[in-house]
Amino acid sequence: MALAFVGTVVVLLGLIHLYIWWRLVRDTTRPGPLRRAGGIAALLLTLLVPATMIGTMGGVEQLSWLAWPGYLWIAVMFYLLVVLLVLELPMLVARLTLRRQARRRTTVAAPAADAMPVRVAVAEAGTAAQPAGPGEAPVPAGRDAEPGSPGDAPTDSATGPADAGTSDGAAPPTGADRDGAAPDPQRRLLLARGAAIFAGLTAAGLTGYGVRTATGAPRIHRVPVPLAKLPRGMDGLRIATVSDIHLGPLLGRAHTERIVAAVNRLDADLVAIVGDLVDGPVAELGPAAEPLRDLRSRYGSYFVTGNHEYYAGVEEWVTELDRIGLRVLQNERAEIRTPAGVLDLAGVNDVSADGVGVAAGPDYAAALADRDPSRPVVLLAHQPVQAHEAARYGVDLQLSGHTHGGQIVPFNLLVRLEQPVVSGLGEVDGTKLFVTNGAGFWGPPVRVGAPPEVALVELRAV
């Protein structure tokens, strides 16, 4: 199964790069060294993508030299593919228009060339022989009396006057011979180059904007959420929600410190980190996660696993996070007692988990059953799709991440096919669901249409 998946990905990458090469190189250059160089570059870039994915899978920071060019090319490749596909329709219309114009020129030019011998024949038939003067020979019909006039040109009974510019007396080329039914190759070349330049500039511009957004400071997203069961005295309880920090080859300790500072400025009652903290083992990324011990809140900081923790040694990470002061909710719940009432905060493992113990999958019954139904309950679950199961247990609000808000528009349209909510506040089967964009990125260091964020969820009594 894994081999088949890898093979499919490699074939797909090859086809994408072949298409990009065709449109950017083959269509815009003539055979020669430039086209060959473009082909070699396309091949190397095709190999760069899987090399980057495999080489950075372990989250080794020393491989950042490979991660930056590789992941940046993935973003540029994605936008080149999107823009070129969007241009296919207008390019087709432009090519058909050029072909129609060429046919029109052919149709107009051909009758003009065919009419030439007819006019000569009419002139020969309609001109009477001129009588000769005294001592002069009679002038034949169809010929002028003055020497050197057009009438002196030799004629051929089948083709009319010979072309003075051809040695074999062939007729001059017609419009069809000059233009043919196909568009002018030079016009086609200019059209292809214009499309290639537009696609290249658009892809580069969007990628540059996305890098600046992804590597910039996360925005603060304040989200009021009304809960029917929330006691009046708990109105305004604030939960700082962070997801998808993705410490790894491109994001390190400085990234964690910036997020911790942003969270602490919010002065929240609770801190919830809903998965995908790391893309590598504790041995590599433990120091990068260390600043999380400085998180401040009134009632504690909590964590639930995301799918990436299971790729990076989830057992070690649960132990490490517990050591630095985060409570990992593994299919369990905690009572958040305030002077004005009690809130149940539950957490379940990621839906992709497959194992036992720490690596076990989500167990909603263990986390949510046998609780006081009069209390409001907030569930931490990495993936929004888990809200369908949470709704069966009467969860009032689920906090999730995973989607990155789509990260790169229009990729968010594909995410919507899998997840009920891509970004922001929604509802699933009566359970409110808030999905944060996340504070980091995965893969390309690019965010377009989905800026990084730290969310402040403010619970409101109804």
Summary of the structure (lengths in Angstrom):
residues: 462
radius of gyration: 37.2
end to end distance: 50.6
largest distance: 139.6
contacts: 1508
relative contact order: 0.12
helix: 48%
strand: 16%
